[in-house]
Amino acid sequence: MQPAPSPTRNESPATHRTATAAVGSVLNRGLNVRHIRFMALGSAIGTGLFYGSASAIQKAGPAVLLAYIIGGAAVFMVMRALGEMAVRHPVSGSFGQYASRYLGPLAGFVTGWTYVFEMAIVAIADVTAFSIYMGFWFPQVERWVWILAIIFFLAALNLLSVKVFGELEFWFSLIKVAAIIAMIAGGAAIIVFGFQAGGPAVTPGLGNLVEHGGFFPFGFKGLLASFAVVMFAFGGIETLGITAGEAADPKKVIPKAVNTVPVRVLLFYVLTLAVLMSLFPWNEIGSNGSPFVQIFSGLGIPAAPHILNAVVITAALSAINSDIFGAGRILFGLSRQGHAPVAFGKVSRHGVPWMTVVMMTVILLVGVVLNAVIPKNVFILVASIATFATVWVWIMILASHVAMKREIARKGLPASEFPSPLWPAASVLTIAFMALVIAVLGAFEDTRVALYVGSAWLALLVLAYRMWIKGDGRRRAELVDETSPLPLVAPAE
């Protein structure tokens, strides 16, 4: 067990004793620049791209490219806001504690638990996608069998030290990034040189982006409808903020990771999907397996479908791994605030909050049941619910950031070392866009259930806070401000 930390300058002895009693140890700072940089890359490549993109394409057609650009710009503003807070307060619990500090303990409680809910739902979607990918090779095996096996495998890995998690994510992300770049290069070569292996029915070319109904086949309504799936694809990217509590040098690695978001969006989503829809008519891209595998199968390229299927399986494993990591660290922070049972704040001798891993494993077993009972409808159901939870967490991140900026101005605190750009206009516009996405969920029948489930979840959290949270849990989080003051200039003699 590691020794408990000493009280900081902004933390009273009483508060410190409470936190120490609840936790008994601290998380290891075992993530270095290489780990976090590739986690940043890997967070943009997951189930939302390799599987969910098919649903987004079917809703908007080629215009989905605009949806990814708009959604990516909004997500970048969320990440810059989170990055500014993470550099000022690099703590475990991240945005849950930021909401508690700047918006109040109820906001922190709701934000933290909604993120845990988000990770649980996203993880169920990820394990569902994993089982579908495995069905490409083993169609005779029931999907729930694969889900059960992978849950216990990844749970065991997450009980090891955070450095093991970082290494695993590094190699998973390296495989995904290399595969995406190779696929873009190969697809571009097919388009430029006119290679055609799939017969006359498949004609690769940029013309596929404007034919088959045009660039906007379903009009503005289709573009709006696609945001429900597009924003799900970006879900989990906020996990980068959580790594600040376990980063060896958060002031260095967090800004570098956050600033790669625009490049990732343009490369891994916009360019990748543009190449895919140029290779294969968008209206023939279904949701029976990964669209990446389907497209290269249709083009008749030997072995490419099997290689890509291995890649998307790697992506799913990486996503599930990150889901377990993110939920566990937020629960750790909630326990320190008195917002979760004390057991979630205890760590193993490796510096891992083991009870949170156990809880996520139990939640993922729900995915086994769902895939055994309603295998055909699981993904859209959980993806829409996850979108609600994801967007709500992003709104709370933005609101916390606004409150922090106001406090900095009001109290004359040192300026942020990693300030969010275009303040305050960009933040206001981003909050308005996120509210629009939630409205979109309720406007369409196939995603409306997410609005009902999400609203019920928030109501239950408020009720739980009123009934069970007492004492220190009703106080705002006390966070250390690690912003370096501007150096004093000695007056000239």
Buried (B, 14 or more C-beta within 10 A) or exposed (E): EEEBEEBBEEBEEEBBEBBBEBBBBBBBBBBBBEBBBBBBBBBBBBBBBBBBBBBBBBBBBBBBBBBBBBBBBBBBBBBBBBBBBBBBBBBBBBBBBBBBBBBBBBBBBBBBBBBBBBBBBBBBBBBBBBBBBBBBEEEEEBBBBBBBEBBEEBBEBBBBBBBBBBBBBBEBBBBBBEBBBEBBEBBBEBBEEEBBBBEEEBBBBEEBBEBBEEBBBBEEEBBBBBBBBBBBBBBBBBBBBBBBBBBBEBBEBBBEBBBBBBEBBBBBBBBBBBBBBBBBBBBBBEBEBBBBBBBBBBBEBEEBBBBBBBBBBBBBBBBBBBBBBBBBBBBBBBBBBBBBBBBBBBBBEBBBBBBBBBBBBEBBBBBBEBBBEEBEEBBBBBBBBBBBBBBBBBBBBBBBBBBBBEEBEEEEBEEBEBBBEEBEEBBEBBBEBBEBBBEBBBBBEBBEBBBEBBEEBBEEBEEBBEEEBEEBBBBBBBBEEBBEEEEEEEEEE
